[in-house]
Amino acid sequence: MKNVHKFDVVLVGGGVMGCATAYYLLNYDPKIHIAIFEKDMSYERNSTVLSDGNIRLQFNLKENILISKYGLEMLKTFSEDMTVGDWNPMIDFRQQGNLFLSDIENVDNARSSLYLQNQLECQVKWMTPEEIATTFPLIDPAQIAGGTFGKLDGTMDPQAVLMGYKNKAIDWGAEMIQSEVTQVLHSNGEVTGVHLKDATRIQSKVVLNCAGAWGAKLALTAGVDLPVEPVMRNVYIIETHVKPDNIYPLTVFPTGLYIIHEHGNRFLISKSFEEDPIGFDFIWNRRKFEDHLWPEVIEYIPSFDRLKVVGGWAGLYAVNRFDGNALLGEWPDLRGFYLANGFSGHGFQQCHAVGRYLAELILGLEHSIDLTIFSPDRILDNKPVFEGYRKLV
């Protein structure tokens, strides 16, 4: 690190949210002096890299839909936009679609969401059980009442997206520093900087907490108690004895379980459980698949009664227990302390619009998309903003 310990903006967390925000800050103001602090440059336990890399338009809140619409626009030219020298990120974006299946109990909710999505020109359609069975014959139509299919939704390489934003931000002048921030410093209701594990003090009037699953822990050092918990989720890689003729969409079942068709007879499977461990535990639990997920999968896809678990991993969600949506913006009682926390599993797909929004907030610019609905003020006002039933994956 240079012998400069003063920055215009300090970003705590070098994942995709921090790097995207740095990119947009420099895009708006090339002279701004930015430091991004990341404690582990290997990203071994980073939630960006351990995510499923999905983006979808199928949300219930208008603002979440608009966030995804911008993300899809950004992805069209992402590799070209993030080119640095002879290098550009190959994100391998597959728009195989997302299919949200519904049971009888929740058909009205699904159709209400579909109406809003179509009002916003999202190209999402309703599929009957018969249409689903014809198009995706592995799925047992007897278990569902229909589903919504968004053909623009899809998956990509999350690490490539992270590297795209990171390398471009560095090329434009951001300083990426490997060090752990142990405390947010403040005085008289204003941020003054951060303290590093090696005892270095960094001066800044703006600190953005984009530390992912570690965000609530960091906020506490500033006296801010966020309703966000690190929750472990297991992902399983399976190979089946059946091989579909076509690529299946990311499919979310009424129970919240979801599968992603990788290729051939290989799939990813996961589900969040109420009893998932809270804390920084990365011990992958194969037994949970055998005891809980496999019986559930067979209910909807009977031919998966024969399969082999060939791998998997454990990662962390930063779950907002208040309402399940992101906390974006300046903490009302601490000037200069900005939050990008509590995405509850959909932070990766929201990095493009949220990074731009945070940059606009910090620089005092007009909002491209008004996301004040996600302001952390709502915690103090006790006004939660719920996304909807079984939509946060």
HELIX and SHEET records of a PDB file:
HELIX    1   1 VAL A   16  TYR A   28  1                                  13    
HELIX    2   2 LYS A   62  LYS A   76  1                                  15    
HELIX    3   3 PHE A   78  ASP A   81  1                                   4    
HELIX    4   4 ILE A  104  ASN A  106  5                                   3    
HELIX    5   5 VAL A  107  GLN A  119  1                                  13    
HELIX    6   6 PRO A  129  THR A  135  1                                   7    
HELIX    7   7 PRO A  141  GLN A  143  5                                   3    
HELIX    8   8 PRO A  158  ASP A  171  1                                  14    
HELIX    9   9 GLY A  212  TRP A  214  5                                   3    
HELIX   10  10 GLY A  215  LEU A  220  1                                   6    
HELIX   11  11 ARG A  286  LYS A  288  1                                   3    
HELIX   12  12 PHE A  289  LEU A  293  3                                   5    
HELIX   13  13 TRP A  294  TYR A  300  1                                   7    
HELIX   14  14 PRO A  302  ASP A  305  5                                   4    
HELIX   15  15 GLY A  347  LEU A  363  1                                  17    
HELIX   16  16 THR A  372  PHE A  374  5                                   3    
HELIX   17  17 ASP A  377  ASP A  381  1                                   5    
SHEET    1   A 6 GLU A 175  GLN A 178  0                                        
SHEET    2   A 6 ILE A  34  GLU A  38  1                                        
SHEET    3   A 6 VAL A   9  VAL A  12  1                                        
SHEET    4   A 6 VAL A 207  ASN A 209  1                                        
SHEET    5   A 6 PHE A 337  ASN A 341  1                                        
SHEET    6   A 6 LEU A 327  GLU A 330 -1                                        
SHEET    1   B 2 ASN A  54  ILE A  55  0                                        
SHEET    2   B 2 GLY A 154  THR A 155 -1                                        
SHEET    1   C 8 VAL A 124  MET A 127  0                                        
SHEET    2   C 8 GLY A 146  GLY A 150 -1                                        
SHEET    3   C 8 ASN A  98  SER A 102 -1                                        
SHEET    4   C 8 LEU A 250  VAL A 252  1                                        
SHEET    5   C 8 TYR A 258  HIS A 263 -1                                        
SHEET    6   C 8 ARG A 266  SER A 270 -1                                        
SHEET    7   C 8 VAL A 228  THR A 240 -1                                        
SHEET    8   C 8 LEU A 307  ASN A 320 -1                                        
SHEET    1   D 3 VAL A 181  SER A 187  0                                        
SHEET    2   D 3 GLU A 190  LEU A 196 -1                                        
SHEET    3   D 3 ARG A 201  GLN A 203 -1                                        
END                                                                             
